[in-house]
Amino acid sequence: MAGAPGAATPHHRFVRLMGTALTLILLLKLSGFFAWHEDVGVTRILKLVTRLAMTAAAFGAYRLVLRRGAVDSFRWHNTPAPLLYGTYLGLGLASLLWSRNPAYSFLQWLMDLECLVFAYYFVKCFLLLKEFFPGNPVRFYHVLGNTAFLVMLGFLGGALVAPDVFYRLTHGGEEARLGGYLMNPNELGMLCGVGLSCLMFDYQRHHKLLFTSAKVVVVLLALVLTGSRSSLVGFVLVLFFHLRQASNPRLKLAANLAALLALPVLAPLALVKQGGLEEVLSLTGRLPFWHALLTEALPQEPLLGYGFMRISYGEYFQSVHTYAAQMAHNTFIQVLLNLGLIGFTIAVLQLLFTMHGFFRREADTQLRLLGLGLLLPLLINSFTEFGIFGMNNYGILFYQFLIFLGSLHFHARLSPGEQQWLLRRRPELALAAA
């Protein structure tokens, strides 16, 4: 069906409109994760309205594609990935029974579920456009890369106009990091890494190379200004794998040489900060905190944990020799404390099956590289911040994108009713679908 000749031409304007609409929807969706106001109550209302509105918009975009002439005929592949994720959320819902703050746990759970619904319909839009509007320029990686570019353009512009708002001072005021209190600089750095990974695909298809280069420069500048060492390393790894996929052997050799030459450049960026090597080796104080969580908090609730997004009986965990925190700053320790060894096992298995969806033998090269390009920055971020199984953040949304991209596949064999409907809406495709 995707090969039907000339099918895209009559719908050129519609496809362009959908590309713009999906970019705007994702941009506003991501804005719902930022802290736009000093008042916590106002921020929560803004986040709630924005997220729910964009989930409704994603569903509306999906319905619009169907009405234009598409059939929702999908089958699940790599079924354990979505099934285990549903099991993880099911255990999270059940944990309200033993959480000391069920209202907070339920709020976090609802936000994860809402993101899952958004991801489901958002990904379906791209799969339907690819199948029923062949030759269209709308690509998932292009929309995500452009969205990251627009976010970073806004932050860089804001940093020039209002540096006190868009920069966060750390290390005793000696270092200014892009993000301010609107967004954790490490989380913003992760978004940069994801965006750069997606923009690399535009180079591969030679799409507006000059404009793509300008977008890469903007996002890369933002990445450096966030001061996120882990995100910078993640980007270099993603770039290396992209170059390794090049058909030109000289380019592959250049990738290997660049990786070696990058080491002396990355080392100062990673180590030369206040605290230096000692700070890096302790992961900015996280290692003692993780040790305390595993030796003091985990033994009290080893099997089922403290409840969804809870790491202690109280609101914060604090040991004698560590700081107080509401989260573990490591998504795997977080899920271990939230849902115990049972939840941890489910989460690890779910991650492995999600990876299998992209790296299995029958997966095409572009899908495999997309999975790698998103998973690398997400996993690196997961070891030191909220992560894919942590408190609600857009890293979870990106991970849910991956679950559906690796599991949802179009089923070309349509029912008689679907064929009749397609004949009325898209007669040029009906013959191919029969």
N, C-alpha and C positions, 0 to 999 in steps of 0.2 A: 504493500500500500504506500509505503514511504517513497517508492520510486515512481509514482504516477506522474507522467510528464505534464508540465505546465500547471500543476495544481496550486503552486504558490503564487503565481502571477496575479490572479484576480483578487487575492487577499493581501496584497503587499501592504496596503495602508493599515489594515487590521493588525497584521503581524507587527508592524512598527509601533502601533499604538500599544499592543500588548507588551512589547519590550520596554517601552517607557513606563507603562503602568506597573509592571512587575518590579522595575527598579525603584519607583517611588514607593510602592508598598513595602518593599524590604527596607528602604531607607527610613521610613517612618516607624517600621517595626523595630529596627535597631535603636532608634531614638527613644523608644520606650524603655530602654535599659539604662539610660543616663539619668543622673540626679540633677534635674533642671532647676530646682528651687531649694532654698535653704530649709524651708519648712517641710518636715517629714510627711505630714498629712497631705500637703499640696502635691508633693512629689509622687506619693502613692496614687492619688487620684489621677494625675497626669499619666502615670505608667499604666494604670488600669484601663483608662479610656483609650489610650493609644494602642495598646496591645490587642484589646478586644476588637477595636475598630479595624485594625489591620488583618486580624484573623477573619473577620467578616468580609473584608475586601479581597483576601486571598480566595475565599470560597466563591465570592462574586466573580472574580476573574476566571476561576475554574468553570463556573456555570456559563460564562460568556463564551469561552472556547467551545464548550459543548453545543451551545445554541448556534454558533457559527458553522458547525458541521464537523463534529468529532463524536466518537463513541467511547464511553468509559468501559473498556474491555481490558481489564488487567488481571494478571495472575501473580501470585507470590512465588518468588524464587528465594533461595536462602532463607527459608521460613523461620529457622530458629532465632535469627537476629531480631525481628519484630516480636516474636513470641516471647523471648526472654526479656525484652524491654518491657513488654506488657506485664510479665511476671514481676519484674523489679518494681514497677509502679503499683502493682497489686499489693505487694508486700509493704510498700511505703504507705498505702492507704490503710492497710491492716494495722500498721504501727501506731496509728492514732489511738489505739486501745491502750498502749503503754507509754506513750509520750507524756512527759510532764507539762508540756505546753502544746496540746493538740491543735489549738487555733493557729499557732505559728506553723506547725508541721503541715496542717491542711492547706494553708495559704501557699507554702512552697510547692506542695504537691499539685495544687490547682494550676499554678503558673507553669509547671513542667507539662501538665496535660494540655494546657492551652497552647503552648509552643508546639507540642506534638501535633495537634490538630492543624495549626498553621502550616507546619512543615509538610504534612500529608497533602494538603490541597495545593500548596505552592509548588512542590515537586511535580505533582500531577499535571500542572499547567505546562511545564517544560516537556514532559513526556508526550502529552497530547499534541503540542505544537510540532514536535519533532516528527511524529507519526503522520499527522493529517495535513500538515503544511510544509511539505518537503522543500528543502532549499531555503527555508527562512533563516534569518541571521540571529534569531534569539537563542542564546545559549545560557545555561545556568551559570557557568564560570564567568561569562561576560557580564551578566547582571550583578553577580556577587562582587566581582572586581570593580565595576563602576560604582557600586554602592560604597565600598570601602574607600574608593578615591574621593567621593563626595563628602563622606564623613571626615576624612583627613583634611580635605580642603577647608571645611568648616572650622576644624580645630586650629589649623595653621592661621587662618584668617582671624579667628577669635583670639589667638595668642598675640597677634600684632596689635589688636584693638584693646583687649582687656587681659593682659598677661597675668594679673592677680587671680583671674577666674580660671584661665585655661592652663596654668602651670601649677604644679604642686612642689613645694620646697621640701627636700629630704636631706638626710645626713647633716642635721643641724643647720639647715638653710644654705648649705654649700652647693647643693645640686637642685636644679629646677627641671622637673619632668613634665612633659606634655600630658595632659589629661585633667590636671587639677583635681577638684573634688566632684567634677562631672562624671569622671570615669577613672577607675583604677588604672594607672599608667601601664601596668603589666597586661591588663585585659585589653587596653587600647593597642598595645604592641602586638598582642595575639591577633587582633583584627587586621592590623597592618600585614602580618605574615600571611594570613589567609587571603587578603586582597592581592598581595604580590604574587602569590602562588597562582591565583586565578588569572591575573593579567598576563602571566607567562604563556598561557594558551593563545592569547591574541597574537603573540609573536610567532607562534607555531603556524598559525593560519594566515600570517602576513596581513593582519587586519589593522589598517590605519597606523602604520608603524611609528610615525612621528608623534601622533596623539597618544598612542599607547606608551611611548617612551616618556612623554611629559607626565602621564598619570603615574608611571612607575617612579619617577623622580620625586613627585609629591608624596606618595605613600612611603617611599624609602626614607625621605627626610623626616616625615612624621615618626617613623619607626625609630630612627636614631634619637630624636628628641624625647621619645618616651623613656629612654634609658633602660629599656627592657632587654637585658642581656640574653635571657633565654629565647625571646622572640627573634632576636637578631641571629642567633645561632641556628634556630629553626628555619629561618628564611634562607640562610646560606646552604643548609642541607637540601631544602626544596629546590633551590636554584641548581645545585649540583645534579640532582636527579633529573631535572628537566633537560639540562645540557647533555646528560648521558643518553637521553632518548633521541638525541639528534641523529639524523642519518649521515651527517658529514663526519668522517673519522677524525678530521683535524679538529672539529669542534669538540668531539669527545676527549681528545688529547688535551685540548685547552681547558676543559672542565677539570680534568685531573690535576693539571698544573695549577690552575686557579685555586683549587682546594688546598694544595700545599702552600701556595703563596699567601692564602688568606689566614693561615694559622697565626703568623706573627702579628697580623693586623687585629684579629679577633681577640687575642690574648689580652692586650692592653685595654680594649673596650670592656672585656669581661672582668678584669681583675683590678685595674687602676681606678679605684674609687675609694672613698673613705672606708677603712676596714681592710682593703686590699684582699690578699689571698686568704687570710683568716676568715673574713666575712663570707667569701665565696664558699669555702670549705664547710662552713656551718650553715650554708644556704640562708644567709642573713638572719641567723638565730632560729631557723625552723627546726634544725635537727634536734636540739634539746627539747623543743616543744613536742615533736613527734615521739621522741623517746618517752616523754612523760605520758602522752596519750596512750601509748601501747602498753606501758608498764603499770599505769595507775588507773586510767579510765576503762580500758578494754576489759580487764579481768572482772570488773563489776557487772558488765552486761555482755558476755562474750558471744552469745548465740543470736540474739535478736536486736541488740543495740538499744539506744536511748530513744528511738523514734526518728521519723523522717527529718533530716537536716538538724539533728540534735547530737551534740558530742558530750553532754554531761547532764546531770539531773537539773542543775541550775542553768541560767541563761548563758553563762560563760564558764569555760574551763581554765583553771589556773593552778599551776603547780608551784612548789616552793621556789624553784629556780627558773621559772619561765614566766612569760607575759600572759595576760588574760586574753582569750579570744573566743569568738562565737563559732568559728569554723576552723578546720584542720589545716588549711593551706596545702592540702594534698587530696585530690579527689578520691584516691583509693583508701587512704586512711579515713577520710570523711565517711565513705559508704560503709567501711568496717565498723566505725563507731555508731553510725546511724541505724544500720540494719543488721549488725553483727556478722558473724562468720557466714551465716546463711545468705544474707544479702550480698556480702562481698563475693561469694562464690558465683551467685547469679550474675552480678555485674561483670566479673572477669570473663565468664563464659560468653556473655552477651557481646562484649568487646571483641573477643576472638572470632565469633561468628560474623560480626560486622566487617571485620578485616577480611575474613574469608570471602565475603561477597565481592570484594574488589580485587583480591589477589588470586582467586581461583583461575584455573587454566583457561576456561572459556571466556573470561572477561577481556574486553578489548583494551588496547594499550592506553587509549585516552581515559577510559573509565578507571583503569588501574592507577594512572598518574594523578587523576583528580582525587581519588581516594587517598593516595599517599600525600598529595599536596595539602589536603585539609587535615588529615590525621596527624601529621607531624607537628604542626604548630599547636593543635588541640591537645595532643598528648604531652608535649613539653610543658605547655601551660598547666595541664592537669596535675603535674608533679609539684607545683609550687603555689597554685592559686585555686580558684573555685573548681574549675575543671568540668568534665562532662557528666559527672555524677555528684556535683556539689550544689551549693546554693544557686538559685536560678540566675543564669547569665546567658549571654548570646552564644557562648561556647556550646552550651547544651543544644541550642537551636541548630547550630551548624552540624553537630553530631547527629541530631535527628534527621537533618537533610541527608546525611550519609547513609543512615539506616534505610531510608526509602529509596534513595538512588541505587543502592546495592541490592534491593529486595523486590521492588516493583518493576514488572516488565509487561509490555503491551502484549495482549493475546490476540493474534490476527484472525483467528477463526470466530467470526461473528454469528450470533443467532439470527434466525430468519427475521425476527422483529427488528433487530439492530440493522440488518442489511436494508430493510424497507425504509427505515428512518434515514439511513445514510443516502439511499437513492433519492429521497425527496430533498435533502439538504445539500448533498454533494454528489450529484450524478456522475461527475468526472472520476470519483473515487469508488463508486459502488461496484463497478465491474471488477476492479482489482480486489475488492473485499469479498466478492462472491466465491 
